[in-house]
Amino acid sequence: MNRTRSAAGPTPPSRHRPVRWALAVLLLASVGCGRGFGEESGDELARDVAAAEAKQLNTELGHRNRVRDAGSIAAAEIVQQPQGTALGDDETVRREALAWSGRTARDERATVDVRFVVTVPERPPVSVGGASNSAGDATRCYRYEFQLYRYTTYHEIDCPSGAAPPPPIAAPVPKVPEDGRQRLTAVLRTATPDTLAGAVRAAFPQDWITVDTTVHEGALVAAVGVPAERDCLLLVRTPAGKIEAPGYDRIWLEPGETGCRTGLYVSPPR
């Protein structure tokens, strides 16, 4: 008797085939690499860090409302950080002032060229397929431009070769002397309406300090300051002989406002 076998369907796929394919993909991805998927170039990463640091510095330099020479800006606001500041995970950035000129006065312009030197360490992936990067470094240079009552601007420039020059030294900022209150108090205690103006000027002879005095309803009033720095000392000797320091809104010291004058007490803005 002949036996007839039923037609067999297609052979089911092996349960081990997906596993073999997964292993093959992993092996192919790791051949010649050994660092995980999608490793980023350390040099490119360092360039991106330098660009981000340059942008952040521009934001920090911000709006300019004081007269300063470029060297003072560079010394006080650009290269004041310790050399080789750590950004975390052994990533470091160094800022160097390469050149500076001009000042922020009237319609003048100040410029500072800055070099950013960035070093990033190798970072292996922390998991299969995780992000990683090789070690790398980059150097990028930018020019920052400053004008009075305007925001700082910047753009990238070619980096010059050679070492950076010695860092600039900030010029002293003019201000009312530390003992200014004591000086003015002493003058007011002994002054008369006739001697007030001369006595106050004698106590503050510096040409960058302004002096304004008046007699108002029996009170001796004196304002001593450095208008460009919004630095002001205002004292009053009342008819009873008491020395007082009247309060006022510091916005009144801004350009176009009352300024450091006796009007802060005699006729304050309303």
C-alpha positions, 0 to 999 in steps of 0.5 A, spaced: 500 500 500 502 506 498 503 511 503 502 519 501 505 524 505 502 530 506 505 537 503 509 540 508 509 548 509 515 552 509 520 551 514 520 555 520 525 560 521 531 558 526 530 561 533 537 563 533 537 567 527 535 574 530 541 573 535 546 571 530 544 578 526 545 582 533 551 579 534 554 580 527 551 588 527 555 589 534 561 586 531 561 590 525 560 596 529 566 595 533 571 593 528 577 598 528 573 602 533 573 599 540 570 606 543 562 605 542 557 608 537 558 615 534 564 617 537 565 625 536 571 628 534 575 631 540 577 637 536 571 638 533 568 638 540 573 643 543 572 648 537 564 648 539 566 649 547 571 655 544 565 658 540 560 657 546 565 660 551 566 666 546 559 667 546 558 667 553 564 672 554 560 677 549 554 676 554 558 678 560 561 684 557 554 686 555 552 694 555 558 699 556 556 705 560 563 707 563 569 710 560 574 705 559 580 704 555 581 697 552 587 695 556 582 696 562 577 692 560 581 686 558 585 686 565 578 687 569 573 683 565 577 678 560 583 675 563 582 676 570 580 668 571 586 663 573 589 661 567 587 654 565 580 654 568 577 647 569 570 647 566 569 640 569 571 633 567 578 635 566 575 640 560 579 646 560 579 653 557 584 659 557 583 666 555 588 670 552 588 677 550 592 678 544 591 685 542 587 691 545 586 699 543 582 705 543 577 707 549 569 707 550 569 715 550 564 719 546 564 716 539 570 712 540 571 705 540 575 700 543 577 693 541 580 687 544 582 680 541 582 674 545 584 667 544 580 661 547 585 655 548 580 649 549 582 642 551 577 636 552 579 629 555 577 622 552 570 620 554 569 613 553 561 610 552 558 609 559 554 604 556 553 600 549 551 605 544 553 611 549 556 617 547 563 618 547 569 622 544 576 622 543 581 627 546 582 633 543 584 641 543 582 647 539 584 654 539 579 660 536 580 667 536 575 673 536 575 680 536 570 684 541 568 691 540 566 696 545 562 703 544 559 707 550 552 706 551 552 700 546 552 693 547 558 689 546 559 685 539 564 680 537 566 676 531 571 671 529 578 672 526 584 668 524 589 667 530 596 669 530 602 665 531 606 666 537 605 667 545 600 672 547 603 678 550 604 680 557 597 681 560 594 688 560 594 692 567 587 696 569 588 703 570 585 706 576 578 707 576 577 715 579 572 715 585 571 719 591 577 717 596 575 712 602 576 717 607 571 722 603 565 722 608 570 723 614 573 729 610 567 732 608 564 731 615 570 735 618 569 741 613 562 741 614 563 742 622 567 748 621 565 751 615 560 757 614 556 759 608 562 764 606 567 759 607 563 752 605 565 752 597 572 753 598 573 749 604 570 743 600 574 744 594 580 744 598 579 737 602 577 734 595 583 737 590 583 732 585 580 734 578 576 728 577 572 730 583 566 735 582 564 739 588 557 743 589 555 746 595 549 751 597 546 754 603 538 752 603 534 754 609 540 755 614 543 748 612 549 747 609 549 742 603 555 739 599 555 734 594 562 731 592 563 726 586 565 722 580 560 723 575 562 718 570 562 713 575 556 715 578 560 715 585 557 721 589 557 723 597 552 728 599 552 731 606 548 736 610 549 740 616 542 742 619 541 748 622 542 744 629 549 742 627 547 735 626 551 732 620 546 728 615 546 723 609 540 724 605 537 718 601 536 719 594 534 714 588 541 712 584 538 713 578 538 720 579 546 720 578 545 717 571 547 721 565 541 726 563 539 726 570 540 731 576 547 728 577 551 729 583 549 736 585 546 739 591 539 739 587 539 731 590 537 734 597 534 741 595 530 740 589 530 732 588 526 730 582 519 728 583 
